[in-house]
């Protein structure tokens, strides 16, 4: 069982209230946006449009490993919690594994019923965005002369 699968199982094993509490614990650990990305955020770059909360997301792939930076306001603890969870679970993960993330991740965590349809839809779009960004980063890093393309 992968690290992510273990965490998903942990969420699912809890009652509704405890699932939400665990999510909020991730919000408390949400890392600050690196200073070099603050100007881009302030300019409105990399905003996740599908999310009602002003959420900004940067995804990179270096040597096949994923790095994620994000910004969500402190007034959005649910979004911060989900992003904190994703960043903790996916930091340094293999790009193939990240591209294979299930779209129904929130349901697998047992959070779909806790968060409601609109929020679940917005946060699911974040998972889609991460998968797409990883795929794009991998494609852009391939050399046209590389025979493995």
N, C-alpha and C positions, 0 to 999 in steps of 0.2 A: 504494500500500500504506500503510495507516494505521500510526501509531506502535505500536499494540498488535500488529498483525499482524507487524510487523518483529521485535518482541520475542518473539512466539510462535515465529516462524521461527528465531530465534537459539537458543532453548531446544531446539527439535526437531533442530537441526543438530549438537548436542553428543552425546557418548556419555553413558550413564547416570550415571557418576561425575561428569562435568563439569556435567550438569544439576543434580544435587544440590548441587554446590559453588556454582553460580550462585545457586540458591535460598537457600543459606546466606549468600551475600554480601548478599542483600536483607535477611536477618534482622539482619545487623550494622548496616544503615542504618535499621532500624525506628525511626520517630520516637516520642518520648515522648508519652504521652497529655497533652493540655492540662490544666492544673491545674483548670480549671473543670468538667471531666468526671470527675475522680477520685472525688468524693463519690458521684456516680451509679454509678460502677463498684463502689465499696465497698458500696453498697446493693444491688448485684446487678442493676441496671437495664441493659437492652440486651445481655444475655448471649445469645450464639448457642447455643441449647439443643442443636442437632443436632451440635455439635462437642464431642468428648470433652475437649479442652483448654478451660480457662476463657477463652473469647474474648469480648470485648465490642466492639460495633460501633455507631458513630453515622454516619448518612448524612444529608446535607442537600443541598437543591437551592436555589441562589440565582441568580437571573437566568439560569436555564436551565443552570447549571454545577454539577457535582457536587463535594461536599467529603466526604471520609471521614476519620474518626478511629477508631482502634482500640487495644485493649489485649490483649496476649497475654503470658504470663509468659516470662521469659528462658529458662526450662527447656524451652520448646517452640519450638526454632529453626525447625522446618519450618513451623509455623503462622505464626510471625513472618515468615518468608521469603515465604510466599505472600501474606500480608496486606501486607507491605512492597511486594511487586511490584504488587499491586492498587492500593494507595494511590498509588504513583508513577505508574502508568499512567492511573489514573482521575481524579486530582486535576485539577479544572478542566475535565474532559471534558463534552461536551454530554450532557444527560440522555437524549436519544434513543439515543445510541450506547451508553450504559451499560445502558439497558433492553434493548438488543439483544445484550448479551453472551451468548456461547454457554454453555450449561450444561456442556458438555464441555470447558471451558477447560483443565483440568488435562491431559486427554488430548491436546489440541492443543499443549500445551507439552511433551508427551512425559513428563509426570510421573506419569501414572496407573500405569504399570508400575514406577516407582521407589518410589512411596509406598505402594502396596498398596490394597486395596479399602476398608477401613474409613476410613483417613485420606482417601482420595480422595472417598469419599461425604460425609464431614464437611466437607471444604473446598469441595466442589461446592455444599453447602447454603449456604455463605457467599456464593457467587456469586448463588444464588437470592435470598438475603436482601437483598443489595445492590440487585438488580433490583427487588424488591418495594418496598423502602424508597424508592427513587427514584420509582417509580410513585405511591406513597402521598403523597410530598412534593409531587409535581406536582399531584395531585388536590386536596390540601388547600390549595394556593396559588391555585387557581382561584376566582374570585369568582362567587357565584350569579347576579349581574346581568350577568356577562360573556356576551355573545351568541356568543362563539366556543366555548363549552362544548358 
